[in-house]
Amino acid sequence: MPVTIKDLAKLAGVSAATVSLVLSGKSEGRVGEQRRRDILDLADKHGYRLNVAARGLSKGQTYRIAVCVEGTLAEHAIIGNFSLYERLGLLARKIGDKGYSITLVQTDTTRPVEEICRELSAAAADGF
């Protein structure tokens, strides 16, 4: 089961609000440097992962980036020495490290631009 802010707070002997301040980078002048490091070390040790859905709700963002692929994925199976799936995996990991996820959107460029734009808008992503 994933570790939560409340779990980290209990382990660190502080409030959930203090942990939240540290993890959001808003602790300067509010939380001592040693306590901040202790909380970050605990988060790392216990594999804390940000709840992207909760953060998105509070900030009005999806924290999702849409990756547009023209045609079908099968058409792009091999690109150079890497498969598309390997490249998407690398991209997903890098984006995930920043707290985002990816959504694949297949597009058909023979369709009118307005239709493609509507489809992309429906993907509910913060960027493409």
FENFEN-V370912 format. One record per backbone hydrogen bond with DSSP energy under -1.0 kcal/mol. NH is the residue of the N-H (numbers start at 1). CO is the residue of the C=O. Records with the same first field share a line. If there is no record, write none. Layout:
BEGIN
NH = CO / CO
END
This chain:
BEGIN
8 = 4
9 = 5
10 = 6
11 = 7
12 = 8
13 = 9
14 = 9
19 = 15
20 = 16
21 = 17
22 = 18
23 = 19
24 = 20
25 = 22
26 = 21
30 = 27
31 = 27
36 = 32
37 = 33
38 = 34
39 = 35
40 = 36
41 = 37
42 = 38
43 = 39
44 = 40
45 = 41
46 = 42
47 = 44
48 = 43
52 = 50
55 = 51
56 = 52
57 = 53
58 = 54
59 = 55
60 = 56
61 = 56
65 = 101
66 = 127
67 = 103
69 = 105
71 = 107
76 = 73
77 = 74
79 = 82
82 = 79
84 = 77
87 = 83
88 = 84
89 = 85
90 = 86
91 = 87
92 = 88
93 = 89
94 = 90
95 = 91
96 = 92
97 = 93
99 = 96
100 = 95
101 = 63
103 = 65
105 = 67
107 = 69
111 = 108
116 = 112
117 = 113
118 = 114
119 = 115
120 = 116
121 = 117
122 = 118
124 = 121
126 = 64
END
